[in-house]
Amino acid sequence: QGQGQGQGQGDQPLAGANDVAWSRKDAKHVLTAHDDGKVRLWDASLPVSMVRTEAGHLVRSSTGATPHSVGGSNHHADNSIVSSIPCVAELDVASAICDLNGHSDRRITRVMFLPRYESEVGQHGGVAITPPFVTGAEMNHTITLWSSFASGPSSTSTNATTAPSTAIHPPRRLCTFRLHSDATPPPLSSLLSVELCPAPYLPPVSTSDEIAVPSSFLLLAERNAGSMHALHFHTEWKADENAGAARTGAAPTAVTVRGFDYVATLNVVHPVFSYCVAPAAARDATTTSSPTSLAEEIDVELCCVQNKAVQMLTLS
């Protein structure tokens, strides 16, 4: 159910979904990536409606009630009645990135929230309702960082005698990174595995040194070659919130993501098909999971499934 697919607007074409991400900022928000080049934000707390799919199209009931099946006993096998939650916003990712690099493949193949970070909201302002997020296109060879979706006054509210209505404002593109591909569009066999992992932590040399800003890598693993690309996020302490913490002697906590600042290529013996960050060892009760309170150096271990091995790799 795409944005604007209200009652009485007729049939709507379906766009296949390739990935989904749940927001840790507010679990009611779900973000999906689609073949039509868009990502869609859904609100799982809103009332569920009943819709009918008919030959690859979405047909909404005019009353909101469960619609009757089409054609009696002769309806097609791909006709079904399903429940649907409302799509509250959509973003045309492909138009933004395809205009940049000139390629026509509109499929969005990866979407991922960045729960540890905040960002500046888009040009319309408002209050962030999701974390910033990244999208993958062209079989994840093109990675784009976006600011948060935000909620604020609607630009169409013109009646001064009533309270302004609210709307969800689209995010702003912060940065785009692209890996070269010999084929255009890249084939499915060249799909890159993309996962988020924390950057290895190196504690301050002395207590007078500035506390390092927490950061992360976006790891892109090539399935046809022994290469992994570690794309590093440019992060900063959030000035307005952390200024208050500094006055009270508390450690800063809010971190803003600005973009990408460098990429490092890691060579491995066997191509990596999939991987995940290994769970950290249990820490002493006097410490927390925040790098601001840790005195030891921390490496990052990856559990990797490769074409000829299953093993642990360490980022240090």
GIZITA-V518499 format. One record per helix or strand. SS is the DSSP state (h for helix, s for strand). FROM is the first residue (numbers start at 1). TO is the last residue. Records with the same first field share a line. If there is no record, write none. Layout:
BEGIN
SS = FROM-TO + FROM-TO
END
This chain:
BEGIN
s = 12-13 + 17-22 + 29-34 + 38-43 + 49-54 + 57-60 + 80-84 + 87-92 + 108-113 + 118-118 + 127-128 + 133-137 + 142-146 + 150-153 + 166-169 + 173-178 + 193-198 + 201-201 + 216-221 + 227-237 + 255-267 + 272-277 + 298-298 + 300-306 + 310-315
h = 72-74 + 93-101 + 188-190 + 239-247 + 291-293
END
